Amino acid sequence: MKDMAIPRTHDKGKFMKVILKTVGALVIMASLSACTIATRAYVDPQYHQATSDVIHPLVQPIPVQVTARFQTNEKPTPTVDAELQHQLEQALAATGVFSPTTDANAAARITVTANDSSDLEDARHRGFHTGLTLGSTGSMIDDNYEFTIAYRHAGGNDYQAVYKHAIHTTLGKINGPAGATPTTTADAFHHVVSDVVMNFVWDLQSQGLIGK
């Protein structure tokens, strides 16, 4: 699958304010330390299941309307919806199976609700503790995601499933999860969306809900 584009500049500010919410503890750390405390993001490798090798592009990709909603601890976060939809559309198009469209007459529809369930109080506590030690005692903050995806086609092929994923952010001197590569938070979320879409499309094809 081709790499998706980096989020659009005009949406990136609002988008990243929400994605980086749990890393707000860094503000506390910065006030306690004159030095820079290293932060790294890691995409949880256990959710990287389907790859481009198992996806079968279609000669005529399916035109599909995409609707995306983002939540933080199950509370709507509408400022992120447009950028999440943009990333989902690019990931779907890259599979060669779907062709996202704004055509209201498109028979296929995909609705995605992404929920970031993060313990913000725990994140602040961990960040504060790391700041007190000037980063010598590292900590890790988890962003756990659930993507509920519903697919509907006029031909009667309906499908709904929940796909989990996670980003782990390290603060200070601490190793990331085994098998994960350090990256930026923006790039990590980019890969989370890509993984989820690949797993979703593979499930549709393996279950015979769309052609191969």
C-alpha positions in Angstrom: 0.0 0.0 0.0 1.3 3.5 -0.9 2.1 5.8 2.0 -0.6 8.2 2.9 0.1 11.9 2.8 1.0 13.8 5.9 -2.0 15.7 7.4 -2.9 19.0 5.6 -1.3 22.0 7.1 -4.5 24.0 7.7 -6.1 21.2 9.7 -3.0 19.9 11.4 -3.0 22.4 14.3 -6.5 21.5 15.5 -5.9 17.8 14.8 -2.7 17.5 16.8 -4.0 19.5 19.8 -6.4 16.6 20.4 -4.0 13.7 19.5 -1.4 15.2 21.8 -3.7 15.8 24.7 -2.2 13.2 26.9 1.2 14.6 26.3 0.0 17.9 27.9 2.0 16.7 30.9 5.1 17.9 29.0 4.0 21.5 29.8 4.4 20.7 33.5 7.8 19.1 32.8 9.0 22.1 30.8 8.3 24.4 33.8 10.3 22.2 36.1 13.3 21.7 33.9 15.6 23.9 31.8 16.7 20.9 29.7 14.8 19.2 27.0 13.2 15.9 28.0 13.1 13.4 25.1 9.7 12.3 24.0 9.1 9.5 21.4 5.9 7.9 20.0 5.6 4.2 19.3 2.9 2.4 17.3 1.8 -0.8 19.0 3.1 -3.5 16.6 0.5 -6.1 17.7 -2.2 -4.4 15.6 -0.2 -4.4 12.4 -1.9 -7.5 11.0 -3.0 -7.1 7.3 -0.4 -5.9 4.8 -0.6 -4.8 1.1 0.4 -8.4 0.1 -3.0 -9.8 1.2 -5.1 -7.0 -0.2 -6.5 -7.5 -3.8 -7.0 -4.2 -5.6 -10.1 -4.1 -7.8 -10.1 -3.3 -11.5 -12.9 -0.8 -10.7 -12.6 0.4 -7.1 -15.9 0.7 -5.3 -17.1 4.4 -5.0 -17.9 5.0 -1.4 -19.1 7.9 0.8 -17.0 8.2 4.0 -18.2 9.7 7.3 -15.7 10.1 10.2 -16.2 11.1 13.8 -13.5 11.5 16.5 -14.1 11.1 20.2 -12.0 11.6 23.3 -13.1 9.3 26.1 -16.4 8.9 24.3 -17.0 12.7 24.1 -17.4 14.1 20.5 -14.4 16.1 19.3 -15.7 17.6 16.1 -12.6 19.7 15.4 -10.8 16.5 14.4 -13.6 15.0 12.2 -12.5 16.5 8.9 -8.8 15.6 9.3 -9.6 12.0 10.4 -11.9 11.7 7.4 -9.1 13.0 5.1 -6.7 10.3 6.4 -9.3 7.6 6.2 -10.1 8.5 2.6 -6.5 8.4 1.6 -5.9 5.1 3.3 -9.0 3.6 1.6 -8.0 4.9 -1.8 -4.4 3.5 -1.4 -5.8 -0.1 -1.0 -7.1 0.1 -4.6 -10.4 -1.4 -3.3 -12.4 1.8 -2.6 -12.7 5.1 -4.3 -13.9 7.7 -1.8 -16.4 10.2 -3.3 -18.7 13.0 -2.3 -21.4 11.7 -4.7 -24.6 11.3 -2.8 -25.7 8.6 -5.2 -22.8 6.3 -4.3 -24.3 3.0 -3.2 -21.5 2.1 -0.7 -21.1 3.9 2.6 -18.4 3.6 5.3 -18.9 5.2 8.7 -16.1 5.4 11.2 -16.1 6.4 14.9 -12.6 6.7 16.4 -12.4 6.9 20.2 -9.2 7.8 22.1 -9.6 6.4 25.6 -6.8 7.9 27.5 -6.3 8.4 31.3 -5.5 12.1 31.3 -5.0 12.3 35.1 -2.5 9.4 35.0 -0.7 11.0 32.1 -0.3 14.3 34.1 0.9 12.3 37.1 3.5 10.4 35.1 4.6 13.6 33.3 5.0 15.5 36.6 7.1 12.7 38.1 9.3 12.5 35.1 9.8 16.3 35.2 10.8 16.2 38.9 13.6 13.8 38.0 14.6 15.9 34.9 13.9 12.9 32.7 16.2 10.5 34.5 13.1 8.5 35.6 11.2 7.8 32.4 7.5 7.1 32.0 5.2 5.9 29.3 1.7 7.3 28.4 -0.8 5.2 26.4 -3.4 6.3 23.9 -5.7 3.4 23.3 -8.0 3.7 20.2 -11.1 1.9 19.2 -12.3 2.4 15.6 -15.9 1.3 15.1 -16.4 0.8 11.3 -19.7 0.2 9.6 -19.9 -0.7 5.9 -23.1 -0.7 3.9 -23.7 -1.5 0.3 -26.9 -1.3 -1.8 -26.3 -5.0 -2.7 -27.0 -6.0 0.9 -23.4 -6.4 2.1 -23.5 -5.0 5.6 -20.6 -5.3 8.0 -19.6 -3.7 11.3 -16.6 -4.3 13.6 -14.4 -2.7 16.2 -10.6 -2.4 15.5 -8.3 -1.6 18.4 -4.9 0.1 18.2 -2.6 2.1 20.5 0.2 4.7 20.5 2.7 4.6 23.4 4.6 7.9 24.2 7.7 7.7 26.2 9.0 10.6 28.4 12.6 10.7 29.5 14.9 7.8 29.7 12.8 4.7 29.1 12.7 2.1 26.4 9.6 1.8 24.1 7.6 -1.4 23.6 9.5 -4.3 22.2 9.4 -4.5 18.4 8.2 -0.9 18.0 10.2 1.9 16.2 10.3 5.4 17.7 8.7 8.2 15.6 6.7 11.4 15.9 3.1 11.5 17.3 1.8 12.7 13.9 3.4 9.9 12.0 2.3 7.4 14.6 -1.3 8.3 14.2 -0.9 8.2 10.4 0.2 4.6 10.8 -2.6 3.7 13.2 -5.2 4.8 10.6 -3.3 2.9 7.9 -3.2 -0.3 10.0 -6.9 -0.1 10.8 -8.0 0.5 7.2 -5.9 -2.4 6.0 -7.3 -4.8 8.6 -10.8 -3.6 7.8 -10.4 -4.1 4.0 -8.8 -7.5 4.5 -11.7 -8.6 6.7 -14.2 -7.6 4.0 -12.4 -9.5 1.3 -11.6 -12.6 3.4 -15.3 -12.8 4.3 -16.4 -12.4 0.7 -18.2 -9.2 1.3 -16.4 -7.5 -1.5 -14.6 -8.9 -4.6 -11.0 -9.9 -4.9 
